[in-house]
Amino acid sequence: MKLRILFFLLFPMLFLLACSDDDPVSAAPSNLADDEYAVWSATLDSMVVWEKDDVVVLQSATDSYALGDSAMAAYVKQQLKVTDAVLQHYAAQNLQVATIERKLTLPVDYVLLAPSEIENILNQGGYEEMYSRYPDCNGVTTLSRVGFNTDHSTALVYMTHTTGYLAGAGWAVLLRKVSGVWQVIANTIVWVS
């Protein structure tokens, strides 16, 4: 019984670690461009905000996924029509972890939690504890750094969203800047549990 409880307490963090194929080396300074925050905001608004009273629980450290590996790159290029240049910029951006600050523009409130804070909450009582602390949240979300094309009119970002121990997915999300506003135009699931 104790082994089963330990499994359920540790599984979310092991799962998140297993899903992160890149091994970012260190936290980069948080001097992220306005476009990166605009892309993150558009992604969250389109894919995570479901109700007007939602609270988005977002990991404050960026997460990454190897979208540029040969098989994954072929899949993402086929599904999203992403260029090699965007994939290469995405890979370069995600060599280091960055800190997301409270600069997002969302129609709902959001909470930024360090990975250690998320781990602590899940260790104390799993997703039930997360929902107890943040009753209007719909899970935990992570975002990668953003890969752009040369003129910053196309963007690629990786996002995860988990709502329980075996209820989550990771997406590659393609956005375009239309009349100065970032819009999600396509996404594809790269893993699901």
MOGIDA-V362665 format. One record per residue. RES is the residue in three letters. SS is DSSP state (~ for helix, > for strand, _ for the rest). PHI is phi in whole degrees, -180 to 180 (NA if undefined). D_FIRST is the distance of its C-alpha to the first C-alpha in Angstrom with 1 decimal. Layout:
BEGIN
RES&SS&PHI&D_FIRST + RES&SS&PHI&D_FIRST
END
This chain:
BEGIN
MET&_&NA&0.0 + LYS&~&-63&3.8 + LEU&~&-64&5.4 + ARG&~&-65&5.1 + ILE&~&-64&6.4 + LEU&~&-60&8.7 + PHE&~&-59&9.9 + PHE&~&-69&10.9 + LEU&~&-80&12.5 + LEU&~&-92&14.4 + PHE&~&-57&15.3 + PRO&~&-58&18.3 + MET&~&-72&20.0 + LEU&~&-63&19.6 + PHE&~&-63&20.9 + LEU&~&-64&23.8 + LEU&~&-65&24.7 + ALA&~&-68&24.8 + CYS&~&-79&27.0 + SER&_&-97&29.5 + ASP&_&-76&31.6 + ASP&_&-82&34.2 + ASP&_&-114&33.6 + PRO&_&-58&35.7 + VAL&_&-84&37.3 + SER&_&-165&37.7 + ALA&>&-75&38.2 + ALA&>&-83&41.6 + PRO&_&-61&43.8 + SER&_&-91&43.5 + ASN&_&-116&47.0 + LEU&_&-75&45.9 + ALA&_&-68&48.7 + ASP&~&-57&49.2 + ASP&~&-61&48.8 + GLU&~&-65&45.3 + TYR&~&-65&44.4 + ALA&~&-66&46.3 + VAL&~&-66&44.5 + TRP&~&-60&41.0 + SER&~&-61&42.2 + ALA&~&-65&43.5 + THR&~&-64&40.4 + LEU&~&-63&38.1 + ASP&~&-62&40.6 + SER&~&-79&40.8 + MET&~&-114&37.2 + VAL&_&-120&34.9 + VAL&_&-80&37.0 + TRP&_&-106&36.7 + GLU&_&-129&37.8 + LYS&_&-68&40.2 + ASP&_&-104&37.7 + ASP&_&-64&35.1 + VAL&>&-122&33.9 + VAL&>&-87&33.3 + VAL&>&-100&30.5 + LEU&>&-122&31.8 + GLN&>&-67&30.7 + SER&_&-79&33.7 + ALA&>&-100&33.6 + THR&_&-65&34.8 + ASP&_&-120&32.7 + SER&_&-139&34.2 + TYR&_&-148&33.9 + ALA&_&-75&36.3 + LEU&_&-74&38.4 + GLY&_&-93&41.3 + ASP&_&-59&39.8 + SER&~&-51&42.1 + ALA&~&-69&40.1 + MET&~&-68&38.6 + ALA&~&-61&42.1 + ALA&~&-62&43.7 + TYR&~&-64&41.2 + VAL&~&-65&41.7 + LYS&~&-63&45.5 + GLN&~&-69&45.6 + GLN&~&-74&43.5 + LEU&~&-111&44.9 + LYS&_&59&48.2 + VAL&_&-86&47.5 + THR&_&-83&49.9 + ASP&~&-60&49.3 + ALA&~&-62&50.6 + VAL&~&-67&48.0 + LEU&~&-63&45.2 + GLN&~&-67&46.7 + HIS&~&-67&46.9 + TYR&~&-57&43.3 + ALA&~&-62&42.2 + ALA&~&-65&44.5 + GLN&~&-62&43.3 + ASN&_&-93&39.7 + LEU&_&-71&40.2 + GLN&_&-129&39.3 + VAL&>&-77&36.9 + ALA&>&-122&38.8 + THR&>&-99&38.1 + ILE&_&-88&38.5 + GLU&_&-102&40.4 + ARG&_&-79&41.2 + LYS&_&-123&44.0 + LEU&_&-81&42.6 + THR&_&-112&44.6 + LEU&_&-129&42.4 + PRO&_&-79&43.2 + VAL&_&-134&40.0 + ASP&>&-74&38.4 + TYR&>&-143&36.0 + VAL&>&-123&33.8 + LEU&>&-101&33.6 + LEU&>&-123&30.4 + ALA&_&-66&30.1 + PRO&~&-53&27.3 + SER&~&-66&25.8 + GLU&~&-67&26.0 + ILE&~&-63&24.2 + GLU&~&-59&21.4 + ASN&~&-62&21.2 + ILE&~&-62&21.1 + LEU&~&-66&18.3 + ASN&~&-69&16.3 + GLN&~&-80&16.9 + GLY&~&180&15.8 + GLY&~&66&16.3 + TYR&~&-67&19.3 + GLU&~&-61&19.1 + GLU&~&-67&20.2 + MET&~&-60&22.8 + TYR&~&-71&24.2 + SER&~&-70&24.2 + ARG&~&-75&26.3 + TYR&_&-128&28.4 + PRO&_&-59&28.6 + ASP&_&-98&31.3 + CYS&>&-82&29.8 + ASN&>&-117&28.9 + GLY&>&129&26.5 + VAL&>&-119&27.0 + THR&>&-121&30.0 + THR&>&-127&31.3 + LEU&>&-132&34.8 + SER&_&-94&36.6 + ARG&_&-66&40.0 + VAL&_&-103&42.7 + GLY&>&-98&45.0 + PHE&>&-119&48.5 + ASN&_&-82&51.6 + THR&_&-59&54.7 + ASP&_&-96&56.1 + HIS&_&56&52.8 + SER&_&-107&53.2 + THR&>&-131&50.1 + ALA&>&-139&46.6 + LEU&>&-126&43.3 + VAL&>&-138&40.0 + TYR&>&-105&36.4 + MET&>&-136&33.9 + THR&>&-116&30.2 + HIS&>&-145&28.7 + THR&>&-122&25.0 + THR&>&-116&23.9 + GLY&>&-173&20.2 + TYR&_&-61&17.6 + LEU&_&-121&19.2 + ALA&>&-138&22.5 + GLY&>&-166&25.1 + ALA&>&-157&28.3 + GLY&>&-124&30.8 + TRP&>&-126&34.6 + ALA&>&-97&37.8 + VAL&>&-121&40.2 + LEU&>&-106&44.0 + LEU&>&-126&46.2 + ARG&>&-130&50.0 + LYS&>&-88&52.2 + VAL&>&-118&54.4 + SER&_&51&57.2 + GLY&_&82&55.5 + VAL&>&-121&52.1 + TRP&>&-75&49.0 + GLN&>&-134&47.7 + VAL&>&-71&44.8 + ILE&>&-111&46.5 + ALA&>&-165&43.8 + ASN&>&-151&40.2 + THR&>&-145&38.1 + ILE&>&-75&34.4 + VAL&>&-107&33.5 + TRP&>&-161&29.7 + VAL&>&-151&27.4 + SER&_&-136&23.7
END
